[in-house]
């Protein structure tokens, strides 16, 4: 399991736009680099990131070989109700990780 870091406010006012920052620790091998034995290392990247707010997709990104290791994503979301944000990363070799953060809206 990879280590995910998510920064967002724990509470906000109804109608406020919040900034959400997400980073996941992942080695991100491109599939183009040769290893110590001269063979090309197999690709191992995160291919998709999705954030859902109370079940509705508010941000999604397709990632490719050019993305750095430990990809960092930042985006804004309009909040209307209390609930949770669900963050999902999917990648090669069956990699999948989901994290949830609660948000209190007043």
Jmol script that loads the backbone (N, CA, C; Angstrom):
load data "model"
ATOM      1  N   UNK A   1       0.846  -1.177   0.000  1.00  0.00           N
ATOM      2  CA  UNK A   1       0.000   0.000   0.000  1.00  0.00           C
ATOM      3  C   UNK A   1       0.893   1.241   0.000  1.00  0.00           C
ATOM      4  N   UNK A   2       0.545   2.176  -0.843  1.00  0.00           N
ATOM      5  CA  UNK A   2       1.289   3.433  -0.939  1.00  0.00           C
ATOM      6  C   UNK A   2       0.826   4.395   0.154  1.00  0.00           C
ATOM      7  N   UNK A   3       1.659   5.365   0.442  1.00  0.00           N
ATOM      8  CA  UNK A   3       1.323   6.372   1.454  1.00  0.00           C
ATOM      9  C   UNK A   3       0.727   7.591   0.767  1.00  0.00           C
ATOM     10  N   UNK A   4      -0.479   7.966   1.149  1.00  0.00           N
ATOM     11  CA  UNK A   4      -1.153   9.126   0.573  1.00  0.00           C
ATOM     12  C   UNK A   4      -1.195  10.258   1.592  1.00  0.00           C
ATOM     13  N   UNK A   5      -0.950  11.473   1.126  1.00  0.00           N
ATOM     14  CA  UNK A   5      -1.068  12.673   1.953  1.00  0.00           C
ATOM     15  C   UNK A   5      -2.129  13.558   1.316  1.00  0.00           C
ATOM     16  N   UNK A   6      -3.126  13.938   2.102  1.00  0.00           N
ATOM     17  CA  UNK A   6      -4.220  14.767   1.596  1.00  0.00           C
ATOM     18  C   UNK A   6      -4.372  15.966   2.515  1.00  0.00           C
ATOM     19  N   UNK A   7      -4.390  17.145   1.920  1.00  0.00           N
ATOM     20  CA  UNK A   7      -4.577  18.380   2.680  1.00  0.00           C
ATOM     21  C   UNK A   7      -5.826  19.075   2.169  1.00  0.00           C
ATOM     22  N   UNK A   8      -6.749  19.318   3.077  1.00  0.00           N
ATOM     23  CA  UNK A   8      -7.974  20.052   2.784  1.00  0.00           C
ATOM     24  C   UNK A   8      -8.536  20.534   4.115  1.00  0.00           C
ATOM     25  N   UNK A   9      -9.345  21.570   4.097  1.00  0.00           N
ATOM     26  CA  UNK A   9      -9.898  22.041   5.371  1.00  0.00           C
ATOM     27  C   UNK A   9     -10.899  21.028   5.934  1.00  0.00           C
ATOM     28  N   UNK A  10     -10.952  20.861   7.257  1.00  0.00           N
ATOM     29  CA  UNK A  10     -11.913  19.924   7.845  1.00  0.00           C
ATOM     30  C   UNK A  10     -13.339  20.458   7.820  1.00  0.00           C
ATOM     31  N   UNK A  11     -13.478  21.786   7.668  1.00  0.00           N
ATOM     32  CA  UNK A  11     -14.806  22.394   7.618  1.00  0.00           C
ATOM     33  C   UNK A  11     -14.788  23.586   6.666  1.00  0.00           C
ATOM     34  N   UNK A  12     -15.982  23.930   6.176  1.00  0.00           N
ATOM     35  CA  UNK A  12     -16.126  25.062   5.254  1.00  0.00           C
ATOM     36  C   UNK A  12     -17.565  25.557   5.339  1.00  0.00           C
ATOM     37  N   UNK A  13     -17.781  26.729   4.785  1.00  0.00           N
ATOM     38  CA  UNK A  13     -19.135  27.280   4.726  1.00  0.00           C
ATOM     39  C   UNK A  13     -19.820  26.838   3.439  1.00  0.00           C
ATOM     40  N   UNK A  14     -21.116  26.731   3.495  1.00  0.00           N
ATOM     41  CA  UNK A  14     -21.892  26.330   2.318  1.00  0.00           C
ATOM     42  C   UNK A  14     -21.633  27.322   1.179  1.00  0.00           C
ATOM     43  N   UNK A  15     -21.316  26.803  -0.002  1.00  0.00           N
ATOM     44  CA  UNK A  15     -21.037  27.637  -1.155  1.00  0.00           C
ATOM     45  C   UNK A  15     -19.588  28.074  -1.287  1.00  0.00           C
ATOM     46  N   UNK A  16     -18.746  27.694  -0.331  1.00  0.00           N
ATOM     47  CA  UNK A  16     -17.336  28.070  -0.370  1.00  0.00           C
ATOM     48  C   UNK A  16     -16.575  27.150  -1.329  1.00  0.00           C
ATOM     49  N   UNK A  17     -15.532  27.696  -1.934  1.00  0.00           N
ATOM     50  CA  UNK A  17     -14.644  26.906  -2.779  1.00  0.00           C
ATOM     51  C   UNK A  17     -13.411  26.579  -1.945  1.00  0.00           C
ATOM     52  N   UNK A  18     -13.112  25.279  -1.832  1.00  0.00           N
ATOM     53  CA  UNK A  18     -11.956  24.854  -1.046  1.00  0.00           C
ATOM     54  C   UNK A  18     -10.851  24.324  -1.966  1.00  0.00           C
ATOM     55  N   UNK A  19      -9.619  24.408  -1.490  1.00  0.00           N
ATOM     56  CA  UNK A  19      -8.502  23.821  -2.223  1.00  0.00           C
ATOM     57  C   UNK A  19      -8.205  22.448  -1.625  1.00  0.00           C
ATOM     58  N   UNK A  20      -8.028  21.482  -2.500  1.00  0.00           N
ATOM     59  CA  UNK A  20      -7.703  20.121  -2.095  1.00  0.00           C
ATOM     60  C   UNK A  20      -6.357  19.768  -2.722  1.00  0.00           C
ATOM     61  N   UNK A  21      -5.439  19.249  -1.903  1.00  0.00           N
ATOM     62  CA  UNK A  21      -4.120  18.839  -2.395  1.00  0.00           C
ATOM     63  C   UNK A  21      -3.900  17.383  -2.018  1.00  0.00           C
ATOM     64  N   UNK A  22      -3.499  16.583  -3.002  1.00  0.00           N
ATOM     65  CA  UNK A  22      -3.295  15.152  -2.769  1.00  0.00           C
ATOM     66  C   UNK A  22      -1.959  14.714  -3.357  1.00  0.00           C
ATOM     67  N   UNK A  23      -1.232  13.930  -2.588  1.00  0.00           N
ATOM     68  CA  UNK A  23       0.050  13.387  -3.025  1.00  0.00           C
ATOM     69  C   UNK A  23       0.086  11.921  -2.619  1.00  0.00           C
ATOM     70  N   UNK A  24       0.628  11.085  -3.499  1.00  0.00           N
ATOM     71  CA  UNK A  24       0.774   9.672  -3.153  1.00  0.00           C
ATOM     72  C   UNK A  24       2.210   9.252  -3.439  1.00  0.00           C
ATOM     73  N   UNK A  25       2.778   8.508  -2.513  1.00  0.00           N
ATOM     74  CA  UNK A  25       4.145   7.999  -2.675  1.00  0.00           C
ATOM     75  C   UNK A  25       4.094   6.755  -3.553  1.00  0.00           C
ATOM     76  N   UNK A  26       4.692   6.844  -4.725  1.00  0.00           N
ATOM     77  CA  UNK A  26       4.705   5.740  -5.674  1.00  0.00           C
ATOM     78  C   UNK A  26       5.930   5.891  -6.564  1.00  0.00           C
ATOM     79  N   UNK A  27       6.663   4.816  -6.858  1.00  0.00           N
ATOM     80  CA  UNK A  27       7.917   4.943  -7.604  1.00  0.00           C
ATOM     81  C   UNK A  27       7.771   5.366  -9.064  1.00  0.00           C
ATOM     82  N   UNK A  28       6.671   5.074  -9.721  1.00  0.00           N
ATOM     83  CA  UNK A  28       6.388   5.515 -11.094  1.00  0.00           C
ATOM     84  C   UNK A  28       7.509   5.170 -12.086  1.00  0.00           C
ATOM     85  N   UNK A  29       7.640   3.929 -12.426  1.00  0.00           N
ATOM     86  CA  UNK A  29       8.607   3.496 -13.432  1.00  0.00           C
ATOM     87  C   UNK A  29       7.975   3.638 -14.821  1.00  0.00           C
ATOM     88  N   UNK A  30       8.641   4.344 -15.734  1.00  0.00           N
ATOM     89  CA  UNK A  30       8.073   4.686 -17.045  1.00  0.00           C
ATOM     90  C   UNK A  30       7.957   3.530 -18.015  1.00  0.00           C
ATOM     91  N   UNK A  31       8.803   2.518 -17.875  1.00  0.00           N
ATOM     92  CA  UNK A  31       8.809   1.427 -18.834  1.00  0.00           C
ATOM     93  C   UNK A  31       9.767   1.663 -19.985  1.00  0.00           C
ATOM     94  N   UNK A  32      10.537   2.745 -19.922  1.00  0.00           N
ATOM     95  CA  UNK A  32      11.514   3.067 -20.964  1.00  0.00           C
ATOM     96  C   UNK A  32      12.953   2.957 -20.476  1.00  0.00           C
ATOM     97  N   UNK A  33      13.152   2.909 -19.166  1.00  0.00           N
ATOM     98  CA  UNK A  33      14.491   2.936 -18.594  1.00  0.00           C
ATOM     99  C   UNK A  33      15.088   1.531 -18.515  1.00  0.00           C
ATOM    100  N   UNK A  34      16.373   1.385 -18.856  1.00  0.00           N
ATOM    101  CA  UNK A  34      17.006   0.077 -18.689  1.00  0.00           C
ATOM    102  C   UNK A  34      17.427  -0.137 -17.234  1.00  0.00           C
ATOM    103  N   UNK A  35      17.342  -1.385 -16.787  1.00  0.00           N
ATOM    104  CA  UNK A  35      17.776  -1.735 -15.443  1.00  0.00           C
ATOM    105  C   UNK A  35      19.264  -2.043 -15.428  1.00  0.00           C
ATOM    106  N   UNK A  36      19.768  -2.533 -14.308  1.00  0.00           N
ATOM    107  CA  UNK A  36      21.183  -2.842 -14.154  1.00  0.00           C
ATOM    108  C   UNK A  36      21.644  -3.930 -15.123  1.00  0.00           C
ATOM    109  N   UNK A  37      20.717  -4.815 -15.513  1.00  0.00           N
ATOM    110  CA  UNK A  37      21.068  -5.896 -16.436  1.00  0.00           C
ATOM    111  C   UNK A  37      20.895  -5.500 -17.908  1.00  0.00           C
ATOM    112  N   UNK A  38      20.496  -4.258 -18.167  1.00  0.00           N
ATOM    113  CA  UNK A  38      20.317  -3.777 -19.535  1.00  0.00           C
ATOM    114  C   UNK A  38      18.918  -3.971 -20.080  1.00  0.00           C
ATOM    115  N   UNK A  39      18.112  -4.746 -19.421  1.00  0.00           N
ATOM    116  CA  UNK A  39      16.716  -4.943 -19.855  1.00  0.00           C
ATOM    117  C   UNK A  39      15.871  -3.755 -19.426  1.00  0.00           C
ATOM    118  N   UNK A  40      14.867  -3.470 -20.229  1.00  0.00           N
ATOM    119  CA  UNK A  40      13.956  -2.370 -19.900  1.00  0.00           C
ATOM    120  C   UNK A  40      13.107  -2.776 -18.696  1.00  0.00           C
ATOM    121  N   UNK A  41      13.043  -1.889 -17.702  1.00  0.00           N
ATOM    122  CA  UNK A  41      12.225  -2.135 -16.511  1.00  0.00           C
ATOM    123  C   UNK A  41      10.752  -2.047 -16.890  1.00  0.00           C
ATOM    124  N   UNK A  42       9.915  -2.928 -16.372  1.00  0.00           N
ATOM    125  CA  UNK A  42       8.495  -2.887 -16.725  1.00  0.00           C
ATOM    126  C   UNK A  42       7.818  -1.616 -16.201  1.00  0.00           C
ATOM    127  N   UNK A  43       6.863  -1.139 -16.958  1.00  0.00           N
ATOM    128  CA  UNK A  43       6.128   0.071 -16.570  1.00  0.00           C
ATOM    129  C   UNK A  43       5.340  -0.186 -15.291  1.00  0.00           C
ATOM    130  N   UNK A  44       5.338   0.788 -14.406  1.00  0.00           N
ATOM    131  CA  UNK A  44       4.579   0.735 -13.159  1.00  0.00           C
ATOM    132  C   UNK A  44       4.222   2.167 -12.789  1.00  0.00           C
ATOM    133  N   UNK A  45       3.092   2.633 -13.311  1.00  0.00           N
ATOM    134  CA  UNK A  45       2.679   4.013 -13.063  1.00  0.00           C
ATOM    135  C   UNK A  45       1.250   4.056 -12.528  1.00  0.00           C
ATOM    136  N   UNK A  46       0.903   5.171 -11.926  1.00  0.00           N
ATOM    137  CA  UNK A  46      -0.484   5.449 -11.582  1.00  0.00           C
ATOM    138  C   UNK A  46      -1.115   6.019 -12.850  1.00  0.00           C
ATOM    139  N   UNK A  47      -2.202   5.416 -13.292  1.00  0.00           N
ATOM    140  CA  UNK A  47      -2.817   5.822 -14.551  1.00  0.00           C
ATOM    141  C   UNK A  47      -4.020   6.750 -14.374  1.00  0.00           C
ATOM    142  N   UNK A  48      -4.694   6.651 -13.245  1.00  0.00           N
ATOM    143  CA  UNK A  48      -5.912   7.444 -13.085  1.00  0.00           C
ATOM    144  C   UNK A  48      -6.084   7.871 -11.625  1.00  0.00           C
ATOM    145  N   UNK A  49      -6.539   9.114 -11.464  1.00  0.00           N
ATOM    146  CA  UNK A  49      -6.887   9.649 -10.149  1.00  0.00           C
ATOM    147  C   UNK A  49      -8.307  10.194 -10.247  1.00  0.00           C
ATOM    148  N   UNK A  50      -9.135   9.878  -9.266  1.00  0.00           N
ATOM    149  CA  UNK A  50     -10.514  10.369  -9.234  1.00  0.00           C
ATOM    150  C   UNK A  50     -10.837  10.831  -7.823  1.00  0.00           C
ATOM    151  N   UNK A  51     -11.517  11.978  -7.714  1.00  0.00           N
ATOM    152  CA  UNK A  51     -12.003  12.464  -6.421  1.00  0.00           C
ATOM    153  C   UNK A  51     -13.518  12.620  -6.521  1.00  0.00           C
ATOM    154  N   UNK A  52     -14.213  12.016  -5.566  1.00  0.00           N
ATOM    155  CA  UNK A  52     -15.677  12.119  -5.508  1.00  0.00           C
ATOM    156  C   UNK A  52     -16.081  12.843  -4.226  1.00  0.00           C
ATOM    157  N   UNK A  53     -17.040  13.735  -4.368  1.00  0.00           N
ATOM    158  CA  UNK A  53     -17.591  14.479  -3.223  1.00  0.00           C
ATOM    159  C   UNK A  53     -19.017  13.993  -3.051  1.00  0.00           C
ATOM    160  N   UNK A  54     -19.270  13.277  -1.958  1.00  0.00           N
ATOM    161  CA  UNK A  54     -20.575  12.657  -1.705  1.00  0.00           C
ATOM    162  C   UNK A  54     -21.037  11.825  -2.905  1.00  0.00           C
ATOM    163  N   UNK A  55     -20.113  11.090  -3.498  1.00  0.00           N
ATOM    164  CA  UNK A  55     -20.437  10.188  -4.596  1.00  0.00           C
ATOM    165  C   UNK A  55     -20.354  10.770  -5.985  1.00  0.00           C
ATOM    166  N   UNK A  56     -20.242  12.081  -6.118  1.00  0.00           N
ATOM    167  CA  UNK A  56     -20.182  12.736  -7.428  1.00  0.00           C
ATOM    168  C   UNK A  56     -18.738  13.106  -7.764  1.00  0.00           C
ATOM    169  N   UNK A  57     -18.310  12.771  -8.975  1.00  0.00           N
ATOM    170  CA  UNK A  57     -16.943  13.082  -9.397  1.00  0.00           C
ATOM    171  C   UNK A  57     -16.779  14.597  -9.502  1.00  0.00           C
ATOM    172  N   UNK A  58     -15.790  15.131  -8.775  1.00  0.00           N
ATOM    173  CA  UNK A  58     -15.495  16.568  -8.841  1.00  0.00           C
ATOM    174  C   UNK A  58     -14.162  16.847  -9.520  1.00  0.00           C
ATOM    175  N   UNK A  59     -13.312  15.810  -9.616  1.00  0.00           N
ATOM    176  CA  UNK A  59     -12.029  15.970 -10.301  1.00  0.00           C
ATOM    177  C   UNK A  59     -11.539  14.594 -10.711  1.00  0.00           C
ATOM    178  N   UNK A  60     -11.011  14.510 -11.931  1.00  0.00           N
ATOM    179  CA  UNK A  60     -10.418  13.259 -12.415  1.00  0.00           C
ATOM    180  C   UNK A  60      -9.248  13.607 -13.321  1.00  0.00           C
ATOM    181  N   UNK A  61      -8.234  12.755 -13.310  1.00  0.00           N
ATOM    182  CA  UNK A  61      -7.051  12.985 -14.142  1.00  0.00           C
ATOM    183  C   UNK A  61      -6.537  11.655 -14.678  1.00  0.00           C
ATOM    184  N   UNK A  62      -6.160  11.647 -15.952  1.00  0.00           N
ATOM    185  CA  UNK A  62      -5.458  10.518 -16.562  1.00  0.00           C
ATOM    186  C   UNK A  62      -3.975  10.855 -16.502  1.00  0.00           C
ATOM    187  N   UNK A  63      -3.159   9.937 -16.016  1.00  0.00           N
ATOM    188  CA  UNK A  63      -1.722  10.164 -15.882  1.00  0.00           C
ATOM    189  C   UNK A  63      -0.976   9.249 -16.848  1.00  0.00           C
ATOM    190  N   UNK A  64       0.174   9.720 -17.334  1.00  0.00           N
ATOM    191  CA  UNK A  64       0.957   8.988 -18.322  1.00  0.00           C
ATOM    192  C   UNK A  64       2.405   8.871 -17.865  1.00  0.00           C
ATOM    193  N   UNK A  65       3.249   8.234 -18.669  1.00  0.00           N
ATOM    194  CA  UNK A  65       4.634   7.974 -18.297  1.00  0.00           C
ATOM    195  C   UNK A  65       5.412   9.230 -17.917  1.00  0.00           C
ATOM    196  N   UNK A  66       5.062  10.362 -18.419  1.00  0.00           N
ATOM    197  CA  UNK A  66       5.815  11.597 -18.153  1.00  0.00           C
ATOM    198  C   UNK A  66       5.566  12.166 -16.749  1.00  0.00           C
ATOM    199  N   UNK A  67       4.607  11.639 -16.021  1.00  0.00           N
ATOM    200  CA  UNK A  67       4.330  12.162 -14.681  1.00  0.00           C
ATOM    201  C   UNK A  67       5.447  11.725 -13.731  1.00  0.00           C
ATOM    202  N   UNK A  68       5.723  12.565 -12.764  1.00  0.00           N
ATOM    203  CA  UNK A  68       6.820  12.291 -11.839  1.00  0.00           C
ATOM    204  C   UNK A  68       6.444  11.208 -10.827  1.00  0.00           C
ATOM    205  N   UNK A  69       7.461  10.704 -10.154  1.00  0.00           N
ATOM    206  CA  UNK A  69       7.216   9.819  -9.021  1.00  0.00           C
ATOM    207  C   UNK A  69       6.517  10.642  -7.941  1.00  0.00           C
ATOM    208  N   UNK A  70       5.734   9.991  -7.124  1.00  0.00           N
ATOM    209  CA  UNK A  70       4.993  10.662  -6.056  1.00  0.00           C
ATOM    210  C   UNK A  70       4.130  11.799  -6.612  1.00  0.00           C
ATOM    211  N   UNK A  71       3.203  11.495  -7.515  1.00  0.00           N
ATOM    212  CA  UNK A  71       2.424  12.554  -8.165  1.00  0.00           C
ATOM    213  C   UNK A  71       1.613  13.396  -7.173  1.00  0.00           C
ATOM    214  N   UNK A  72       1.670  14.700  -7.384  1.00  0.00           N
ATOM    215  CA  UNK A  72       0.987  15.703  -6.562  1.00  0.00           C
ATOM    216  C   UNK A  72      -0.089  16.353  -7.420  1.00  0.00           C
ATOM    217  N   UNK A  73      -1.310  16.396  -6.909  1.00  0.00           N
ATOM    218  CA  UNK A  73      -2.417  17.020  -7.631  1.00  0.00           C
ATOM    219  C   UNK A  73      -3.081  18.043  -6.723  1.00  0.00           C
ATOM    220  N   UNK A  74      -3.464  19.168  -7.300  1.00  0.00           N
ATOM    221  CA  UNK A  74      -4.135  20.228  -6.563  1.00  0.00           C
ATOM    222  C   UNK A  74      -5.327  20.695  -7.384  1.00  0.00           C
ATOM    223  N   UNK A  75      -6.475  20.859  -6.729  1.00  0.00           N
ATOM    224  CA  UNK A  75      -7.676  21.311  -7.431  1.00  0.00           C
ATOM    225  C   UNK A  75      -8.614  21.982  -6.427  1.00  0.00           C
ATOM    226  N   UNK A  76      -9.650  22.616  -6.943  1.00  0.00           N
ATOM    227  CA  UNK A  76     -10.630  23.307  -6.107  1.00  0.00           C
ATOM    228  C   UNK A  76     -11.988  22.639  -6.260  1.00  0.00           C
ATOM    229  N   UNK A  77     -12.796  22.708  -5.205  1.00  0.00           N
ATOM    230  CA  UNK A  77     -14.132  22.122  -5.227  1.00  0.00           C
ATOM    231  C   UNK A  77     -15.103  23.052  -4.508  1.00  0.00           C
ATOM    232  N   UNK A  78     -16.284  23.163  -5.054  1.00  0.00           N
ATOM    233  CA  UNK A  78     -17.362  23.928  -4.443  1.00  0.00           C
ATOM    234  C   UNK A  78     -18.098  23.015  -3.474  1.00  0.00           C
ATOM    235  N   UNK A  79     -18.225  23.424  -2.205  1.00  0.00           N
ATOM    236  CA  UNK A  79     -18.871  22.574  -1.209  1.00  0.00           C
ATOM    237  C   UNK A  79     -20.269  23.081  -0.907  1.00  0.00           C
ATOM    238  N   UNK A  80     -21.204  22.144  -0.786  1.00  0.00           N
ATOM    239  CA  UNK A  80     -22.596  22.505  -0.536  1.00  0.00           C
ATOM    240  C   UNK A  80     -23.187  21.778   0.665  1.00  0.00           C
ATOM    241  N   UNK A  81     -22.707  20.573   0.947  1.00  0.00           N
ATOM    242  CA  UNK A  81     -23.252  19.760   2.036  1.00  0.00           C
ATOM    243  C   UNK A  81     -22.122  19.062   2.779  1.00  0.00           C
ATOM    244  N   UNK A  82     -22.380  18.727   4.030  1.00  0.00           N
ATOM    245  CA  UNK A  82     -21.424  17.918   4.785  1.00  0.00           C
ATOM    246  C   UNK A  82     -21.353  16.534   4.160  1.00  0.00           C
ATOM    247  N   UNK A  83     -20.235  15.903   4.302  1.00  0.00           N
ATOM    248  CA  UNK A  83     -20.075  14.564   3.753  1.00  0.00           C
ATOM    249  C   UNK A  83     -18.617  14.188   3.705  1.00  0.00           C
ATOM    250  N   UNK A  84     -18.241  13.497   2.647  1.00  0.00           N
ATOM    251  CA  UNK A  84     -16.849  13.067   2.539  1.00  0.00           C
ATOM    252  C   UNK A  84     -16.348  13.186   1.110  1.00  0.00           C
ATOM    253  N   UNK A  85     -15.047  13.310   1.004  1.00  0.00           N
ATOM    254  CA  UNK A  85     -14.374  13.264  -0.281  1.00  0.00           C
ATOM    255  C   UNK A  85     -13.641  11.937  -0.340  1.00  0.00           C
ATOM    256  N   UNK A  86     -13.824  11.237  -1.442  1.00  0.00           N
ATOM    257  CA  UNK A  86     -13.176   9.944  -1.647  1.00  0.00           C
ATOM    258  C   UNK A  86     -12.143  10.102  -2.751  1.00  0.00           C
ATOM    259  N   UNK A  87     -10.921   9.709  -2.461  1.00  0.00           N
ATOM    260  CA  UNK A  87      -9.807   9.840  -3.391  1.00  0.00           C
ATOM    261  C   UNK A  87      -9.407   8.439  -3.836  1.00  0.00           C
ATOM    262  N   UNK A  88      -9.335   8.233  -5.151  1.00  0.00           N
ATOM    263  CA  UNK A  88      -8.998   6.916  -5.666  1.00  0.00           C
ATOM    264  C   UNK A  88      -7.872   7.015  -6.694  1.00  0.00           C
ATOM    265  N   UNK A  89      -6.821   6.227  -6.476  1.00  0.00           N
ATOM    266  CA  UNK A  89      -5.704   6.124  -7.406  1.00  0.00           C
ATOM    267  C   UNK A  89      -5.730   4.721  -7.995  1.00  0.00           C
ATOM    268  N   UNK A  90      -5.556   4.597  -9.319  1.00  0.00           N
ATOM    269  CA  UNK A  90      -5.486   3.295  -9.987  1.00  0.00           C
ATOM    270  C   UNK A  90      -4.247   3.274 -10.857  1.00  0.00           C
ATOM    271  N   UNK A  91      -3.592   2.121 -10.914  1.00  0.00           N
ATOM    272  CA  UNK A  91      -2.364   2.050 -11.692  1.00  0.00           C
ATOM    273  C   UNK A  91      -2.110   0.681 -12.275  1.00  0.00           C
ATOM    274  N   UNK A  92      -0.905   0.527 -12.793  1.00  0.00           N
ATOM    275  CA  UNK A  92      -0.484  -0.734 -13.390  1.00  0.00           C
ATOM    276  C   UNK A  92      -0.344  -1.811 -12.325  1.00  0.00           C
ATOM    277  N   UNK A  93      -0.299  -3.042 -12.788  1.00  0.00           N
ATOM    278  CA  UNK A  93      -0.072  -4.207 -11.926  1.00  0.00           C
ATOM    279  C   UNK A  93      -1.131  -4.339 -10.828  1.00  0.00           C
ATOM    280  N   UNK A  94      -2.355  -3.904 -11.108  1.00  0.00           N
ATOM    281  CA  UNK A  94      -3.450  -4.037 -10.154  1.00  0.00           C
ATOM    282  C   UNK A  94      -3.423  -3.047  -9.006  1.00  0.00           C
ATOM    283  N   UNK A  95      -2.572  -2.018  -9.092  1.00  0.00           N
ATOM    284  CA  UNK A  95      -2.482  -1.031  -8.007  1.00  0.00           C
ATOM    285  C   UNK A  95      -3.786  -0.248  -7.894  1.00  0.00           C
ATOM    286  N   UNK A  96      -4.323  -0.169  -6.700  1.00  0.00           N
ATOM    287  CA  UNK A  96      -5.503   0.650  -6.417  1.00  0.00           C
ATOM    288  C   UNK A  96      -5.461   1.042  -4.954  1.00  0.00           C
ATOM    289  N   UNK A  97      -5.756   2.302  -4.699  1.00  0.00           N
ATOM    290  CA  UNK A  97      -5.821   2.779  -3.323  1.00  0.00           C
ATOM    291  C   UNK A  97      -6.911   3.822  -3.212  1.00  0.00           C
ATOM    292  N   UNK A  98      -7.655   3.753  -2.117  1.00  0.00           N
ATOM    293  CA  UNK A  98      -8.740   4.693  -1.858  1.00  0.00           C
ATOM    294  C   UNK A  98      -8.573   5.269  -0.458  1.00  0.00           C
ATOM    295  N   UNK A  99      -8.753   6.572  -0.354  1.00  0.00           N
ATOM    296  CA  UNK A  99      -8.711   7.275   0.935  1.00  0.00           C
ATOM    297  C   UNK A  99      -9.972   8.131   1.042  1.00  0.00           C
ATOM    298  N   UNK A 100     -10.434   8.372   2.261  1.00  0.00           N
ATOM    299  CA  UNK A 100     -11.608   9.213   2.480  1.00  0.00           C
ATOM    300  C   UNK A 100     -11.287  10.275   3.529  1.00  0.00           C
ATOM    301  N   UNK A 101     -11.844  11.466   3.294  1.00  0.00           N
ATOM    302  CA  UNK A 101     -11.685  12.564   4.258  1.00  0.00           C
ATOM    303  C   UNK A 101     -13.072  13.170   4.488  1.00  0.00           C
ATOM    304  N   UNK A 102     -13.399  13.423   5.754  1.00  0.00           N
ATOM    305  CA  UNK A 102     -14.688  14.019   6.101  1.00  0.00           C
ATOM    306  C   UNK A 102     -14.618  15.527   5.945  1.00  0.00           C
ATOM    307  N   UNK A 103     -15.756  16.116   5.585  1.00  0.00           N
ATOM    308  CA  UNK A 103     -15.879  17.564   5.447  1.00  0.00           C
ATOM    309  C   UNK A 103     -17.158  18.012   6.112  1.00  0.00           C
ATOM    310  N   UNK A 104     -17.043  18.946   7.051  1.00  0.00           N
ATOM    311  CA  UNK A 104     -18.206  19.497   7.751  1.00  0.00           C
ATOM    312  C   UNK A 104     -18.556  20.844   7.128  1.00  0.00           C
ATOM    313  N   UNK A 105     -19.785  20.982   6.623  1.00  0.00           N
ATOM    314  CA  UNK A 105     -20.225  22.233   6.000  1.00  0.00           C
ATOM    315  C   UNK A 105     -21.246  22.887   6.914  1.00  0.00           C
ATOM    316  N   UNK A 106     -21.017  24.187   7.199  1.00  0.00           N
ATOM    317  CA  UNK A 106     -21.927  24.916   8.098  1.00  0.00           C
ATOM    318  C   UNK A 106     -22.675  25.983   7.339  1.00  0.00           C
TER     319      UNK A 106
END
end "model"
wireframe off; spacefill off
backbone 0.3
color backbone group
